[in-house]
Amino acid sequence: MGLLAADGRMSFTDLGRATGLSTSAVHQRVRRLEERGVIRGYRADVDPNALGLSLTALISVVPLDPSAPDDIPERLQHIPEIEACHSVAGKENYVLKVRVSTPLDLEELLSRIRLAAQINTRTTVVLSTPWEGRPIVKD
């Protein structure tokens, strides 16, 4: 599975050569991993900088009203600049990973996020990303 996680376009023939299995055996194993939900899908690894989205930020959020229903992910799901939403332990309820073009775009996005979810935010701007998106490999 590590080979496929590193290169989702690797052919069943190449996977078979690398693992010592027949092409049909590799195809069956991959199909079973897909059916069990271990492999959730295949996608392109798009460079956000090539799209002009050079500013990445992590936004920690806390509801204005702690007794309000915990529906923050649903309230923010429609905002395309939010790449990920993580429920976290600690003072904050969620941490959002966002990508925008400029600091002004980030400021505007923060206003939309606060309005949509009725939350307080604390923002950390990412200066650089030495690595991310490492394939998940379980020994």
Secondary structure as UniProt FT lines:
FT   HELIX           2..6
FT   TURN            8..9
FT   HELIX           12..19
FT   HELIX           23..35
FT   TURN            36..37
FT   HELIX           48..51
FT   STRAND          55..63
FT   TURN            66..67
FT   HELIX           72..76
FT   TURN            77..78
FT   TURN            80..81
FT   STRAND          82..87
FT   STRAND          94..100
FT   HELIX           103..117
FT   STRAND          119..125
//
